Amino acid sequence: MDWRKGAEMTIADVERKAQSHFVPNTCVGEICGICWREGRISVDARHKVGEELAYDIGHNLTQYVCCKHFAMIVGSESAKTWRGCDV
């Protein structure tokens, strides 16, 4: 299915495209935190998203996400150009 036309990709679609996807070492073994909250606990994380704090007041928020949710955060056009993420 074509994500840009509003059709939601299935997890199988994302996993198939992720076979040639660059995955940072920090993501290996991590699962998508958003999928986990939705009850799908077996989706591998392919991206690490972090919140930058203006002042050093503690540890920043870090979330591991799958390609589908990464595209929802940064936009599908941006996600397609980021490290081979083709959603």
C-alpha positions as CSV (number, residue, x, y, z in Angstrom):
1,M,0.0,0.0,0.0
2,D,1.1,3.6,-0.7
3,W,1.6,5.5,2.6
4,R,1.6,8.8,0.8
5,K,-2.0,8.3,-0.4
6,G,-3.3,7.9,3.1
7,A,-3.4,4.1,3.0
8,E,-2.0,2.7,6.2
9,M,0.9,0.3,5.8
10,T,0.7,-3.0,7.6
11,I,3.5,-4.1,9.9
12,A,4.4,-6.8,7.4
13,D,4.9,-4.1,4.7
14,V,7.2,-2.1,7.1
15,E,9.2,-5.2,8.0
16,R,9.6,-6.2,4.3
17,K,11.0,-2.8,3.4
18,A,13.2,-2.8,6.5
19,Q,15.3,-5.7,5.2
20,S,17.7,-3.3,3.4
21,H,17.3,-0.5,6.0
22,F,20.3,0.8,8.0
23,V,19.7,0.2,11.7
24,P,21.9,1.9,14.3
25,N,23.5,-0.3,16.8
26,T,21.6,1.4,19.6
27,C,18.3,0.1,18.1
28,V,19.4,-3.6,17.9
29,G,17.2,-5.6,20.3
30,E,14.8,-2.7,20.9
31,I,11.1,-2.8,20.1
32,C,8.9,0.1,19.0
33,G,7.6,1.8,22.1
34,I,4.4,3.1,20.3
35,C,3.6,-0.4,18.9
36,W,4.2,-1.8,22.4
37,R,1.6,0.6,23.9
38,E,-0.8,-0.4,21.1
39,G,-0.4,-4.1,22.0
40,R,1.9,-5.2,19.2
41,I,5.0,-6.1,21.2
42,S,7.1,-7.8,18.5
43,V,7.8,-4.8,16.1
44,D,11.5,-4.1,15.9
45,A,12.6,-0.5,16.3
46,R,14.6,1.0,13.4
47,H,14.9,4.5,14.7
48,K,15.9,6.3,17.9
49,V,14.1,9.6,18.6
50,G,15.4,11.9,21.3
51,E,14.1,15.1,22.9
52,E,16.7,17.8,23.3
53,L,16.5,19.9,26.5
54,A,17.5,23.5,26.4
55,Y,19.0,23.3,29.9
56,D,20.8,20.5,31.6
57,I,17.9,19.6,34.0
58,G,18.1,15.8,33.6
59,H,18.0,13.0,31.1
60,N,16.3,13.7,27.8
61,L,13.4,11.5,26.6
62,T,14.5,8.7,24.3
63,Q,12.0,6.6,22.3
64,Y,12.7,3.7,20.0
65,V,10.2,3.5,17.1
66,C,9.5,1.5,13.9
67,C,9.6,3.0,10.4
68,K,5.8,3.6,10.4
69,H,5.8,5.6,13.6
70,F,9.1,7.4,12.6
71,A,7.3,8.6,9.5
72,M,4.4,9.8,11.6
73,I,6.8,11.9,13.8
74,V,8.9,13.5,11.0
75,G,6.6,13.2,8.1
76,S,6.6,10.6,5.3
77,E,8.7,12.7,2.9
78,S,11.4,13.3,5.4
79,A,11.4,9.6,6.5
80,K,12.0,8.4,3.0
81,T,15.3,10.4,2.8
82,W,16.5,9.3,6.3
83,R,18.8,6.3,6.2
84,G,16.8,4.4,3.6
85,C,13.5,4.4,5.4
86,D,11.0,3.8,2.6
87,V,7.5,4.3,4.0
